[in-house]
């Protein structure tokens, strides 16, 4: 089950973890996770490092991922460094795509977690 940044949340800072992350809100900073889903309406300004990334929202920044999928609603301004890349009809990309060589896609996770959360509500299910 992924960690979710809901549509009413804004995070400024870096997010790091080996698990899955789904972004429906806004993140300003570096994201370093196992698998990332940027939902339609979600916004990221910064760098994404992941084993796999599926983007349906807006990214201004760089992606380094083994597998990258841009859905029809994705809007990317920045470069994509990938092993596997899929772009659906309708996706918008302004930047360069560069294929990573050999072992580069296996070395994708790195730094510690730092989070600053604004307008957050905490709950338990």
MOCOR-V283692 format. One line per field, one symbol per residue. phi: phi as a letter, one per 40 degrees, with the letter a starting at -180 (. if undefined). psi: psi as a letter, one per 20 degrees, with the letter a starting at -180 (. if undefined). A space follows every 50 residues. Layout:
BEGIN
phi=???
psi=???
END
This chain:
BEGIN
phi=.ccbbcccbbbbicbbacccbbbbbbbbicbbbcbbbbcdgcbbbibbba cabbbbbbbbibbbacbbbbccccbbbicbbabbbbbcdhcbbbibbbcc cfccccbccacccbbbbbfcbbabc
psi=pqqporhjqppoaqppqiaqppoicppoappnrfppoorpiqppobpppr hqpopibppobqpoqgppporhjqoporqpprgpppoqphqppnaqpppq qdihiilhqerrpppopqlqpprq.
END
